[in-house]
């Protein structure tokens, strides 16, 4: 199969939990546009982000590299163009590269690889959330604002700034496909990044009325008897100000509003896909949909992300277009870092010797049936609500979660998809645990990398005047502003 001179449409959602696609078999979610994308292409059933936080996840998507390789650790250390991106590489090969929407890089002033930016959103003031970097000495402050956004601001509304911005993003993508895509004389790569399904979960009434809180599936392992109490999870709950017992009926209301926001995201994706079809561009375009990370709304009694369970770390990933078998599913675990070489191969751009050493691998051998089915996947986290660096290794059905200085967690996802039984505590799995830990340490030195991240965070805080100044100036920071707004006005 020849994979050259094909256009690329890359659509990125936000905080889209991995199972919330109707075609996967979810009993309640309504995603007709993503469902038809699944029916025309390949669903990757075990896809993972590189780090379960917006900024490092998006940096890894752009560069094909993990935080410990680039230093894009968390919400105040965003992609700044100093590392090659797949957009740069395609632009260098003659592609028109266009970015629309929430990039969450440092700034348009950096050379991120786009020929053109349209309505792009980056970290606030090119600085971002410095409060998350205060974790470097174990004295990270709490995030009451995040808890309020996730649990108090939801329902029907037409004037939410994020939703209004998403409408502009969809409109700009549609206009570009109708006009610019038809006029340029070279192949193109269009990146369309939405904010949905990020909180607050406020959407037009038509989406809210699609879901009855009483009939949608409740969160898994929610009750006090079932919820995990690992120290890493306790720290997440403490930092994000989890109340001790949120009533289940209230959580169901939140989940219904979140489901509505996912359906709203699906409608935006549908506008872009419909235009691609109407303009006769679909046959020559590789379409890729994914989310920057997942989201947990009550599962394991966790609200938000910042953890390594499947709800936060796993992502939806769909590919459709030339060379992709229709209505197919890939069970082999894959990583967001695999998309960099996949995009280059799809566009006929050879990897450099350096790029061939990256951890990510092109997905085309898997798609073509030539790849190994025992591929392992790595992820790491050094941001908000973690005292020490967290690492994941998925190898076959086994999944290792290791936070420096804490007892490891080991799960067999083939029999325990809800990650309820920590096999690291079972002597029968001692050899499996040792093998997984050894393999993890071949990829990364957990202690050394944890220290690297914290030292970079310490230097960053000092460069911005120290702990007290950061807390005084940015203590209320909870989410980034869309273009035309300040973070202070949005975080009131």
SELUM-194882 format. One line per 8 residues: number of its first residue (from 1); for each residue x, y, z of C-alpha. Coordinates in Angstrom, 1 decimal, always signed. Layout:
BEGIN
NUM> X Y Z; ...
//
This chain:
BEGIN
1> +0.0 +0.0 +0.0; +1.3 +3.4 -0.9; +1.0 +6.0 +1.9; +2.1 +9.2 +0.2; +0.4 +12.5 -0.8; -2.6 +11.8 +1.4; -4.2 +14.5 +3.4; -4.5 +14.2 +7.2
9> -7.4 +15.3 +9.4; -6.5 +15.1 +13.1; -9.3 +15.7 +15.5; -8.6 +15.9 +19.2; -11.3 +15.9 +22.0; -10.6 +16.8 +25.6; -11.3 +14.6 +28.7; -13.2 +12.0 +26.7
17> -13.4 +8.8 +28.8; -12.3 +5.8 +26.7; -15.6 +3.8 +26.9; -17.9 +6.7 +26.0; -18.5 +5.8 +22.3; -21.7 +4.1 +21.3; -20.0 +1.8 +18.8; -17.9 +0.3 +21.5
25> -21.0 -1.0 +23.2; -21.7 +1.5 +25.9; -25.4 +1.1 +26.8; -26.2 +4.8 +27.1; -23.9 +7.2 +25.3; -25.0 +8.7 +22.0; -22.2 +9.4 +19.6; -23.6 +8.8 +16.1
33> -20.7 +10.6 +14.3; -17.9 +8.8 +16.1; -19.9 +5.6 +15.6; -19.9 +6.0 +11.8; -16.2 +6.8 +12.0; -15.7 +3.5 +13.8; -17.8 +1.7 +11.2; -15.6 +3.1 +8.4
41> -12.3 +2.5 +10.1; -10.4 +0.9 +12.9; -11.0 +1.3 +16.6; -7.9 +0.9 +18.8; -9.4 -0.7 +21.9; -6.4 -0.3 +24.2; -4.9 +3.2 +23.4; -3.2 +5.2 +26.1
49> -2.1 +8.8 +26.5; +1.5 +9.5 +27.5; +0.6 +11.4 +30.6; -2.9 +12.0 +32.2; -2.8 +15.8 +32.1; -3.6 +18.1 +29.3; -0.3 +19.9 +28.7; +2.2 +17.0 +28.8
57> -0.3 +14.8 +26.9; -0.5 +17.3 +24.1; +3.3 +17.8 +24.1; +3.7 +14.0 +23.7; +1.2 +13.9 +20.9; +3.1 +16.6 +19.0; +6.6 +15.3 +19.6; +6.1 +11.5 +19.9
65> +8.2 +11.6 +23.1; +7.5 +11.2 +26.8; +7.8 +13.9 +29.4; +11.1 +12.5 +30.8; +12.6 +12.9 +27.3; +11.4 +16.5 +26.7; +10.9 +18.2 +30.0; +7.3 +19.0 +29.3
73> +6.3 +17.8 +32.7; +3.0 +19.5 +33.6; +0.7 +22.4 +33.2; +3.3 +25.2 +33.3; +5.9 +23.4 +31.0; +4.2 +23.4 +27.6; +5.4 +22.5 +24.2; +7.5 +25.4 +23.0
81> +8.7 +24.3 +19.5; +12.2 +23.5 +20.7; +11.6 +19.8 +20.0; +10.6 +18.6 +16.6; +6.9 +17.9 +16.1; +5.2 +15.8 +13.4; +3.7 +19.1 +12.1; +7.2 +20.5 +11.5
89> +8.2 +17.4 +9.7; +5.2 +17.4 +7.4; +5.5 +21.1 +6.8; +9.2 +20.5 +5.8; +8.0 +17.8 +3.4; +5.7 +20.3 +1.6; +2.5 +19.9 +3.6; +0.2 +22.8 +4.5
97> -0.1 +22.3 +8.3; -3.0 +24.1 +10.0; -3.9 +24.2 +13.7; -7.4 +25.2 +14.9; -8.5 +25.3 +18.5; -7.1 +24.3 +21.9; -3.4 +23.4 +21.3; -2.3 +24.1 +24.9
105> +1.2 +24.8 +23.8; +3.2 +27.8 +25.0; +2.4 +30.3 +22.3; +1.8 +31.0 +18.6; +5.0 +32.9 +18.7; +6.9 +29.6 +18.9; +7.6 +27.5 +15.8; +5.3 +24.6 +16.7
113> +5.2 +23.4 +13.1; +2.0 +24.9 +11.8; +1.9 +26.9 +8.6; -1.1 +28.7 +10.0; -2.9 +29.1 +13.4; -6.6 +29.8 +13.5; -8.4 +30.6 +16.8; -5.7 +28.8 +18.8
121> -5.7 +28.5 +22.6; -2.5 +28.0 +24.6; -1.6 +28.0 +28.3; -2.6 +31.2 +30.0; -0.2 +34.1 +29.3; +2.4 +31.6 +28.0; +2.9 +30.6 +31.7; +0.1 +28.3 +32.6
129> -0.8 +26.8 +35.9; +2.3 +27.4 +38.1; +0.5 +26.1 +41.2; +0.8 +22.5 +39.9; +4.6 +22.9 +39.9; +4.6 +23.6 +43.7; +4.5 +19.8 +44.2; +8.3 +19.7 +44.0
137> +8.8 +19.8 +47.7; +5.7 +17.8 +48.7; +3.7 +20.9 +49.8; +1.3 +21.3 +46.9; -1.8 +23.4 +47.8; -5.3 +22.1 +47.3; -7.6 +22.8 +44.3; -11.0 +23.7 +45.6
145> -11.7 +25.4 +42.3; -11.4 +22.2 +40.4; -13.7 +20.4 +42.7; -16.3 +23.1 +42.2; -16.0 +23.1 +38.4; -16.4 +19.3 +38.3; -19.3 +19.0 +40.8; -21.2 +22.3 +40.9
153> -21.2 +23.8 +37.4; -23.3 +21.7 +35.0; -26.6 +21.6 +33.2; -28.2 +23.4 +30.3; -26.9 +26.7 +29.0; -26.0 +28.5 +25.8; -23.5 +31.1 +27.1; -20.7 +28.9 +28.5
161> -17.3 +30.4 +27.2; -15.9 +27.0 +26.4; -18.9 +25.9 +24.4; -19.0 +29.2 +22.5; -15.4 +28.7 +21.7; -16.0 +25.2 +20.5; -18.6 +26.5 +18.1; -16.0 +28.9 +16.7
169> -13.5 +26.0 +16.3; -16.0 +23.9 +14.4; -17.0 +26.8 +12.2; -13.4 +27.7 +11.4; -12.7 +24.0 +10.5; -15.7 +23.8 +8.2; -14.8 +27.1 +6.5; -11.2 +25.9 +6.0
177> -12.3 +22.7 +4.4; -14.8 +24.5 +2.2; -12.4 +27.2 +1.0; -8.7 +26.8 +1.7; -8.5 +23.0 +1.2; -9.9 +23.4 -2.3; -7.5 +26.1 -3.3; -4.1 +24.9 -2.1
185> -2.0 +22.9 -4.6; -0.3 +20.6 -2.1; -1.3 +18.1 +0.5; -2.5 +19.3 +3.9; -2.6 +18.3 +7.5; -5.4 +19.9 +9.5; -5.5 +19.7 +13.3; -8.8 +20.5 +14.9
193> -8.7 +20.5 +18.7; -11.9 +21.0 +20.7; -12.3 +21.8 +24.4; -15.3 +19.5 +24.9; -15.8 +17.3 +26.9; -13.8 +19.4 +29.5; -15.7 +20.8 +32.5; -17.8 +22.7 +33.2
201> -20.4 +20.3 +31.8; -22.8 +23.0 +30.4; -24.4 +22.4 +27.0; -27.5 +23.5 +25.1; -30.7 +22.0 +26.5; -31.1 +19.6 +23.6; -28.0 +17.6 +24.7; -28.9 +17.7 +28.4
209> -32.4 +16.2 +27.7; -30.8 +13.2 +26.0; -29.8 +11.6 +29.3; -31.8 +10.6 +32.4; -29.6 +10.5 +35.5; -31.7 +7.6 +36.8; -31.0 +5.3 +33.9; -27.3 +5.9 +32.9
217> -24.7 +3.5 +34.3; -23.4 +4.5 +37.8; -19.6 +4.8 +38.4; -17.6 +1.7 +39.1; -16.2 +1.0 +42.5; -17.9 +4.0 +44.0; -19.0 +2.9 +47.4; -16.9 +3.3 +50.5
225> -16.4 -0.5 +50.7; -15.2 -0.7 +47.1; -13.1 +2.4 +46.5; -9.3 +2.0 +46.5; -7.3 +3.5 +49.3; -3.8 +3.5 +47.8; -1.8 +6.5 +49.1; -1.5 +7.9 +45.6
233> -5.3 +8.0 +45.3; -5.8 +9.4 +48.8; -3.4 +12.2 +47.7; -5.5 +12.9 +44.6; -8.7 +13.1 +46.7; -7.0 +15.4 +49.3; -5.5 +17.7 +46.8; -8.6 +18.1 +44.7
241> -10.8 +18.5 +47.9; -13.0 +15.4 +47.4; -15.8 +15.5 +49.9; -16.0 +12.3 +51.9; -19.3 +11.0 +50.5; -21.0 +12.7 +47.5; -24.5 +11.2 +47.2; -24.8 +8.9 +44.3
249> -27.9 +10.6 +43.0; -25.9 +13.9 +42.7; -23.1 +12.0 +40.9; -25.6 +10.6 +38.5; -26.7 +14.2 +37.7; -23.1 +15.1 +37.0; -22.5 +12.0 +34.9; -25.6 +12.8 +32.8
257> -24.3 +16.4 +32.2; -20.9 +14.9 +31.3; -22.5 +12.4 +28.9; -24.3 +15.4 +27.3; -21.0 +17.2 +26.9; -19.5 +14.1 +25.1; -22.5 +14.0 +22.8; -22.0 +17.7 +22.1
265> -18.4 +17.0 +21.2; -19.6 +14.3 +18.9; -21.9 +16.8 +17.1; -18.9 +19.1 +16.5; -16.9 +16.2 +15.1; -19.9 +15.5 +12.9; -19.8 +19.0 +11.4; -16.2 +18.5 +10.4
273> -16.7 +15.0 +9.0; -19.8 +16.0 +7.1; -17.9 +18.9 +5.4; -15.1 +16.6 +4.5; -17.5 +14.3 +2.8; -19.5 +17.1 +1.1; -16.3 +18.6 -0.4; -15.2 +15.2 -1.8
281> -12.1 +15.1 +0.4; -12.7 +12.0 +2.4; -11.3 +9.5 -0.1; -7.9 +11.1 +0.0; -7.8 +11.9 +3.7; -6.5 +9.9 +6.7; -8.9 +10.7 +9.6; -7.7 +10.3 +13.2
289> -9.8 +11.0 +16.3; -8.6 +10.7 +19.9; -8.7 +12.6 +23.2; -5.8 +14.1 +25.1; -6.6 +11.9 +28.1; -9.6 +10.2 +29.7; -11.7 +11.3 +32.7; -13.2 +9.9 +35.8
297> -16.5 +11.1 +37.2; -16.9 +9.0 +40.4; -15.2 +5.9 +39.2; -13.0 +4.6 +42.1; -14.5 +7.6 +43.9; -12.2 +9.8 +41.9; -13.4 +13.0 +40.2; -11.2 +14.3 +37.4
305> -7.9 +12.8 +36.2; -4.4 +12.9 +37.7; -4.3 +9.2 +38.3; -3.2 +6.0 +36.4; -6.4 +4.0 +36.4; -7.9 +3.2 +33.0; -10.6 +5.9 +33.1; -7.9 +8.6 +33.2
313> -5.0 +7.1 +31.3; -6.8 +5.3 +28.5; -8.2 +7.2 +25.5; -10.5 +6.6 +22.5; -8.5 +6.3 +19.3; -10.1 +5.8 +15.8; -8.4 +5.9 +12.4; -10.3 +5.8 +9.1
321> -9.4 +6.5 +5.5; -7.0 +5.1 +2.8; -5.5 +1.8 +3.9; -7.6 +1.4 +7.0; -9.9 -1.7 +7.1; -13.5 -0.8 +7.8; -15.3 -1.9 +10.9; -12.2 -3.3 +12.4
329> -10.8 -3.4 +16.0; -7.2 -3.5 +17.2; -6.8 -5.1 +20.6; -3.0 -4.6 +20.9; -2.1 -1.8 +23.3; -0.9 +1.4 +21.6; +0.3 +4.8 +22.8; -0.2 +8.4 +21.7
337> +3.5 +8.5 +21.0; +2.9 +6.0 +18.2; +1.0 +8.6 +16.2; +4.1 +10.7 +15.3; +5.7 +7.9 +13.2; +2.3 +6.8 +12.0; +1.5 +10.2 +10.6; +5.0 +10.5 +8.9
345> +4.7 +7.1 +7.3; +1.1 +7.8 +6.1; +2.5 +10.9 +4.4; +5.5 +9.3 +2.9; +8.0 +11.1 +5.1; +10.9 +8.8 +6.3; +12.0 +8.8 +9.9; +15.4 +10.1 +10.7
353> +17.9 +7.9 +12.5; +17.1 +9.8 +15.7; +13.3 +9.3 +15.2; +13.8 +5.6 +14.7; +15.1 +5.5 +18.3; +11.9 +7.0 +19.8; +9.7 +4.8 +22.0; +6.7 +5.2 +19.7
361> +6.3 +2.9 +16.7; +4.3 +3.4 +13.6; +0.9 +1.7 +13.8; +0.9 +0.8 +10.1; +2.4 -2.7 +10.7; -0.4 -3.4 +13.1; -3.0 -2.1 +10.7; -1.5 -4.1 +7.9
369> -1.3 -7.3 +10.0; +2.4 -7.3 +10.1; +3.0 -6.0 +13.7; +3.6 -7.8 +16.9; +0.5 -8.4 +19.1; +2.5 -8.3 +22.3; +3.5 -4.6 +22.2; +4.0 -3.0 +25.6
377> +2.9 +0.6 +26.5; +4.5 +3.1 +28.9; +3.2 +6.2 +30.5; +4.3 +8.6 +33.3; +2.9 +11.5 +35.3; +4.6 +14.4 +37.3; +1.9 +17.0 +37.7; -1.0 +18.1 +39.8
385> -2.1 +15.9 +42.8; +1.0 +13.6 +42.8; +3.7 +13.7 +45.5; +6.1 +11.5 +43.5; +6.5 +10.5 +39.9; +4.0 +7.9 +38.7; +4.7 +5.3 +36.0; +2.7 +2.7 +34.1
393> +3.7 -0.3 +32.1; +1.1 -2.2 +30.2; +2.4 -5.6 +29.0; -0.1 -8.0 +27.6; -3.0 -8.1 +30.0; -0.8 -7.0 +33.0; -0.7 -3.4 +34.1; +1.9 -2.1 +36.6
401> +1.4 +1.2 +38.3; +4.4 +2.5 +40.3; +4.7 +5.7 +42.3; +8.1 +6.4 +43.6; +8.3 +5.5 +47.3; +4.9 +3.8 +47.4; +3.9 +0.2 +47.1; +3.3 -0.9 +43.5
409> +0.0 -1.9 +42.0; -0.4 -4.8 +39.6; -3.6 -5.7 +37.7; -4.6 -8.3 +35.2; -7.0 -6.4 +33.0; -8.2 -9.6 +31.2; -10.0 -10.7 +34.3; -10.1 -7.5 +36.3
417> -10.9 -4.6 +34.0; -12.0 -2.5 +36.9; -8.6 -2.7 +38.6; -10.1 -4.0 +41.8; -7.5 -6.6 +42.9; -3.9 -5.5 +43.4; -1.9 -8.6 +42.5; +1.3 -7.0 +43.8
425> +0.1 -8.1 +47.2; -0.3 -11.7 +46.1; +2.9 -13.9 +46.5; +1.8 -16.0 +43.6; +2.4 -13.0 +41.3; +5.8 -12.1 +42.7; +7.7 -13.1 +39.6; +5.3 -11.2 +37.3
433> +5.7 -8.1 +39.5; +9.5 -8.5 +39.4; +9.5 -8.9 +35.7; +7.3 -5.8 +35.2; +9.4 -3.7 +37.5; +12.6 -4.7 +35.8; +11.0 -3.9 +32.4; +9.9 -0.5 +33.7
441> +13.4 +0.3 +34.9; +14.8 -0.6 +31.5; +12.6 +2.2 +30.0; +13.2 +4.8 +32.7; +14.9 +5.3 +36.1; +11.8 +6.2 +38.2; +13.8 +7.8 +41.1; +16.1 +9.8 +38.8
449> +13.3 +11.1 +36.6; +11.2 +12.0 +39.7; +14.1 +14.1 +40.9; +14.6 +15.7 +37.5; +10.9 +16.8 +37.3; +10.9 +18.3 +40.8; +14.2 +20.1 +40.2; +12.8 +21.7 +37.0
457> +9.7 +22.6 +38.9; +11.7 +24.2 +41.7; +13.7 +26.3 +39.3; +10.5 +27.4 +37.5; +8.9 +28.5 +40.8; +12.0 +30.4 +41.8; +12.1 +32.1 +38.4; +8.6 +33.4 +39.0
465> +9.3 +34.8 +42.4; +9.0 +31.9 +44.7; +6.2 +29.9 +46.4; +4.4 +32.7 +48.2; +4.3 +34.9 +45.1; +2.9 +32.1 +42.9; +0.2 +31.3 +45.5; -0.7 +35.0 +45.8
473> -0.8 +35.6 +42.1; -2.3 +32.4 +40.8; -3.9 +30.6 +43.7; -7.3 +30.6 +42.1; -6.2 +29.1 +38.8; -8.4 +26.2 +37.8; -8.8 +26.3 +34.0; -7.3 +28.0 +31.0
481> -9.1 +30.8 +29.1; -10.2 +30.7 +25.4; -8.9 +33.4 +23.1; -10.2 +36.9 +24.1; -10.6 +36.1 +27.8; -8.2 +36.3 +30.8; -7.7 +33.4 +33.2; -8.7 +35.7 +36.1
489> -12.1 +36.5 +34.6; -12.8 +32.8 +33.8; -11.7 +31.6 +37.3; -13.9 +33.9 +39.4
//
